[in-house]
């Protein structure tokens, strides 16, 4: 009797394994230092405003593009929180480590800010080409005078870099690297604009 039941039970377990859903994976954006250099000394308090984001990308699900006309959402790959929040915190943490500003805050009521960083995410996605996958980040960055709203420096970019392999696990590293490189450029533009006055 046991042997008769064993074969159908094994078949059921095998089929269940074939149809099981993949485990969910959650990713963060972490702006790591790529070099030992600190940022130019701005020496004033900075407020990092909430990041604006195109509604298409305002989602926990990671987007991947399969053609210029078609995008898809992963069903089991997610951002740990929405990309606007991840990018805002990553920028704050990175700027703190680079020591160009006297103080950096996400709370407008703290730190008596003199400068604000306003940013907008236009694209944050994976591009799946047949042979190489890419990470893509497109943003607008503006440093503005906190009181007057005057633009002090601005930098826009749309950059894509290849992933280390055709797996979504490599996307956060590439996106984080793009953010670091472009944020460095934006801070240098701010320092140059201040030096030119």
C-alpha positions as CSV (number, residue, x, y, z in Angstrom):
1,X,0.0,0.0,0.0
2,X,2.8,2.4,0.9
3,X,4.7,1.7,-2.3
4,X,1.6,2.3,-4.3
5,X,1.1,5.7,-2.7
6,X,4.8,6.7,-2.9
7,X,5.0,7.1,-6.7
8,X,1.9,9.4,-7.0
9,X,3.1,11.4,-4.0
10,X,6.6,11.8,-5.5
11,X,5.0,13.0,-8.8
12,X,2.8,15.5,-7.0
13,X,5.9,16.9,-5.1
14,X,7.9,17.1,-8.3
15,X,5.1,19.0,-10.1
16,X,4.7,21.3,-7.1
17,X,8.4,22.2,-7.3
18,X,8.1,23.0,-11.0
19,X,5.2,25.4,-10.4
20,X,6.5,27.1,-7.2
21,X,6.9,30.8,-7.4
22,X,10.4,32.3,-7.2
23,X,11.3,33.9,-3.9
24,X,11.0,37.6,-3.8
25,X,14.2,39.7,-3.9
26,X,14.6,43.2,-2.6
27,X,17.4,45.7,-3.7
28,X,18.7,49.0,-2.4
29,X,20.7,51.8,-3.9
30,X,23.9,52.5,-2.0
31,X,26.2,55.3,-3.2
32,X,29.6,53.9,-2.3
33,X,32.8,55.9,-2.4
34,X,34.7,55.3,-5.6
35,X,37.8,57.4,-4.6
36,X,39.5,58.8,-1.6
37,X,39.0,62.5,-2.6
38,X,36.6,64.6,-0.7
39,X,34.2,67.1,-2.4
40,X,35.2,70.7,-2.8
41,X,34.5,72.7,0.4
42,X,31.1,74.4,0.0
43,X,31.0,74.9,3.8
44,X,27.2,75.5,4.0
45,X,24.2,73.5,5.2
46,X,22.4,71.5,2.6
47,X,18.8,70.3,2.6
48,X,18.1,67.3,0.2
49,X,14.5,67.8,-1.0
50,X,12.2,64.8,-1.6
51,X,13.1,63.4,-5.0
52,X,10.5,63.7,-7.7
53,X,10.1,60.8,-10.0
54,X,8.3,60.0,-13.3
55,X,5.0,58.2,-12.3
56,X,6.0,55.2,-14.4
57,X,8.9,54.4,-12.2
58,X,7.2,55.3,-8.9
59,X,6.8,51.6,-8.0
60,X,8.4,49.0,-5.8
61,X,8.7,46.7,-8.8
62,X,11.9,46.8,-10.8
63,X,11.3,47.7,-14.5
64,X,13.2,46.1,-17.3
65,X,13.0,47.3,-21.0
66,X,13.0,44.7,-23.7
67,X,12.8,47.2,-26.6
68,X,12.5,51.0,-27.1
69,X,8.7,50.4,-27.1
70,X,8.2,47.8,-24.5
71,X,8.8,47.7,-20.7
72,X,7.9,45.0,-18.2
73,X,7.8,44.8,-14.4
74,X,9.5,41.9,-12.6
75,X,7.1,39.8,-10.6
76,X,9.7,38.8,-8.0
77,X,12.3,41.6,-8.1
78,X,11.6,44.7,-6.0
79,X,13.2,47.9,-4.7
80,X,13.4,47.8,-0.9
81,X,11.4,51.0,-0.9
82,X,10.3,53.2,-3.8
83,X,13.3,54.5,-5.9
84,X,12.7,58.2,-5.0
85,X,13.3,57.4,-1.3
86,X,16.2,55.1,-2.0
87,X,18.0,57.7,-4.2
88,X,17.3,60.5,-1.7
89,X,18.9,58.6,1.2
90,X,21.8,57.4,-0.9
91,X,22.6,61.0,-2.0
92,X,22.4,62.2,1.6
93,X,24.7,59.4,2.9
94,X,27.2,59.9,0.1
95,X,27.4,63.7,0.4
96,X,27.9,63.3,4.2
97,X,30.9,61.1,3.6
98,X,32.4,63.5,1.0
99,X,32.4,66.3,3.6
100,X,31.8,69.2,1.2
101,X,28.9,70.7,3.1
102,X,28.9,71.7,6.8
103,X,25.6,69.8,7.4
104,X,23.3,67.7,5.3
105,X,19.7,67.0,6.3
106,X,16.5,65.4,5.0
107,X,14.4,67.4,7.5
108,X,13.8,71.0,6.3
109,X,13.4,72.1,10.0
110,X,16.9,71.0,10.9
111,X,20.3,72.5,10.1
112,X,19.2,76.0,9.0
113,X,19.9,75.1,5.3
114,X,21.4,77.7,2.9
115,X,21.4,75.4,-0.2
116,X,18.8,72.8,-1.3
117,X,19.3,69.9,-3.7
118,X,16.3,69.4,-5.9
119,X,16.3,66.3,-8.1
120,X,14.0,64.5,-10.5
121,X,14.3,60.8,-11.7
122,X,13.3,60.5,-15.3
123,X,14.3,56.9,-15.8
124,X,15.6,54.1,-13.6
125,X,15.5,50.7,-15.3
126,X,17.3,47.6,-16.6
127,X,17.7,47.3,-20.4
128,X,17.7,43.6,-21.5
129,X,19.5,43.4,-24.9
130,X,20.0,39.9,-26.4
131,X,23.7,39.8,-25.5
132,X,24.3,42.5,-22.8
133,X,22.1,43.9,-20.1
134,X,22.4,47.5,-19.0
135,X,21.5,49.6,-16.0
136,X,20.1,53.1,-16.8
137,X,19.5,56.2,-14.7
138,X,18.4,59.6,-16.0
139,X,18.0,62.5,-13.6
140,X,18.0,66.2,-13.3
141,X,19.9,67.7,-10.3
142,X,19.7,71.3,-9.2
143,X,21.4,73.1,-6.3
144,X,19.3,76.1,-5.4
145,X,19.5,79.0,-2.9
146,X,17.2,77.8,-0.1
147,X,15.7,81.2,0.6
148,X,15.4,82.8,-2.9
149,X,15.0,79.6,-5.0
150,X,17.6,80.9,-7.4
151,X,19.4,78.1,-9.3
152,X,23.1,77.9,-8.3
153,X,24.1,75.0,-10.4
154,X,22.4,72.3,-12.4
155,X,23.3,69.0,-14.0
156,X,21.2,66.6,-16.1
157,X,22.2,63.2,-17.4
158,X,20.9,60.0,-19.0
159,X,23.5,57.3,-18.6
160,X,23.5,53.5,-19.1
161,X,26.3,51.1,-18.2
162,X,26.6,47.3,-18.8
163,X,25.7,44.9,-16.0
164,X,28.3,42.3,-14.9
165,X,26.0,39.6,-16.2
166,X,22.5,39.0,-17.5
167,X,21.0,39.0,-14.0
168,X,18.9,41.6,-12.2
169,X,21.1,41.3,-9.1
170,X,23.8,43.4,-10.9
171,X,21.4,46.4,-11.5
172,X,21.6,48.1,-8.1
173,X,25.4,48.3,-8.3
174,X,25.4,49.9,-11.7
175,X,22.6,52.4,-10.9
176,X,24.4,53.3,-7.6
177,X,27.7,53.8,-9.5
178,X,26.0,56.1,-12.1
179,X,24.5,58.2,-9.2
180,X,27.9,58.6,-7.6
181,X,29.6,59.7,-10.7
182,X,27.0,62.2,-11.7
183,X,26.6,63.6,-8.2
184,X,30.3,64.3,-8.1
185,X,29.9,66.3,-11.4
186,X,27.0,68.3,-10.0
187,X,28.9,69.2,-6.8
188,X,31.9,70.3,-8.9
189,X,29.6,72.5,-11.0
190,X,28.3,74.1,-7.8
191,X,31.8,74.7,-6.5
192,X,32.9,76.2,-9.8
193,X,29.8,78.5,-9.9
194,X,30.6,79.7,-6.4
195,X,34.3,80.3,-7.2
196,X,33.3,82.3,-10.4
197,X,31.3,84.8,-8.3
